[in-house]
Amino acid sequence: MVSEEDLAREVQALLERKLAAEVESVDADLLEAGFLNSLTLVELLWQLEEHFGFRVVVEELDIENLRSVRSIARLVAGLKRACAAV
């Protein structure tokens, strides 16, 4: 099983590669720092789905899950667990 720290590094690399967002800390607030807006949020969700192989149900999504690299890693871990349990 992949650790949350490994997932955080993977998410951080994905942000850098696909969204050109160089986030210095996994705890930095992505919304406050201006990394995420409505367009980049949609792109981020699409990239997460493509990279990790799951679907995000937008209606069930809490914006707090996307506030930092660490919170995105927790979201990914939870979605991966849910997919594995099916």
C-alpha positions as CSV (number, residue, x, y, z in Angstrom):
1,M,0.0,0.0,0.0
2,V,1.2,3.5,-0.9
3,S,1.8,5.8,2.1
4,E,0.1,9.2,2.3
5,E,3.5,10.9,2.0
6,D,4.2,9.0,-1.2
7,L,0.8,10.0,-2.6
8,A,1.5,13.6,-1.6
9,R,4.8,13.6,-3.5
10,E,3.0,12.1,-6.5
11,V,0.2,14.7,-6.3
12,Q,2.8,17.5,-6.0
13,A,4.6,16.2,-9.1
14,L,1.4,16.0,-11.0
15,L,0.6,19.6,-10.1
16,E,4.0,20.7,-11.4
17,R,3.9,18.6,-14.6
18,K,0.3,19.1,-15.7
19,L,-0.7,22.4,-14.1
20,A,2.7,24.2,-13.9
21,A,2.0,24.8,-10.2
22,E,5.2,24.6,-8.2
23,V,3.9,24.1,-4.7
24,E,6.7,24.4,-2.1
25,S,4.9,22.7,0.8
26,V,2.4,19.9,0.9
27,D,0.5,21.9,3.5
28,A,0.3,25.2,1.4
29,D,-3.2,26.4,0.8
30,L,-3.7,26.0,-2.9
31,L,-6.7,28.3,-3.1
32,E,-5.3,31.1,-1.0
33,A,-2.0,30.9,-3.0
34,G,-4.0,31.2,-6.3
35,F,-3.0,27.9,-7.7
36,L,-6.6,26.8,-8.1
37,N,-9.4,28.6,-9.7
38,S,-12.5,27.2,-11.5
39,L,-10.6,26.2,-14.6
40,T,-7.5,24.7,-12.9
41,L,-9.8,22.9,-10.5
42,V,-11.5,21.1,-13.3
43,E,-8.2,20.3,-14.9
44,L,-6.9,19.0,-11.5
45,L,-9.8,16.7,-11.1
46,W,-9.4,15.4,-14.6
47,Q,-5.7,14.8,-14.1
48,L,-6.3,13.0,-10.8
49,E,-8.9,10.8,-12.5
50,E,-6.6,10.0,-15.4
51,H,-3.5,9.4,-13.3
52,F,-5.0,7.4,-10.5
53,G,-7.8,5.6,-12.5
54,F,-10.9,6.6,-10.5
55,R,-13.8,8.9,-10.9
56,V,-14.5,11.9,-8.7
57,V,-18.2,12.6,-8.0
58,V,-18.2,16.4,-8.0
59,E,-21.5,16.6,-6.1
60,E,-19.9,14.6,-3.2
61,L,-16.7,16.6,-3.2
62,D,-15.8,19.0,-0.4
63,I,-13.6,21.9,-1.4
64,E,-11.5,21.3,1.8
65,N,-10.3,18.1,0.2
66,L,-8.6,20.2,-2.4
67,R,-7.1,22.9,-0.2
68,S,-3.5,21.4,-0.1
69,V,-1.4,18.7,-1.6
70,R,-1.8,16.8,1.7
71,S,-5.6,17.0,1.6
72,I,-5.6,15.9,-2.0
73,A,-3.4,12.9,-1.1
74,R,-5.9,12.0,1.6
75,L,-8.7,12.3,-0.9
76,V,-6.8,10.1,-3.4
77,A,-6.1,7.5,-0.7
78,G,-9.8,7.4,0.3
79,L,-10.9,7.0,-3.3
80,K,-8.4,4.3,-4.0
81,R,-9.6,2.4,-0.9
82,A,-13.2,2.8,-2.1
83,C,-12.3,1.5,-5.6
84,A,-10.4,-1.5,-4.1
85,A,-13.4,-2.4,-1.9
86,V,-15.7,-2.7,-4.9
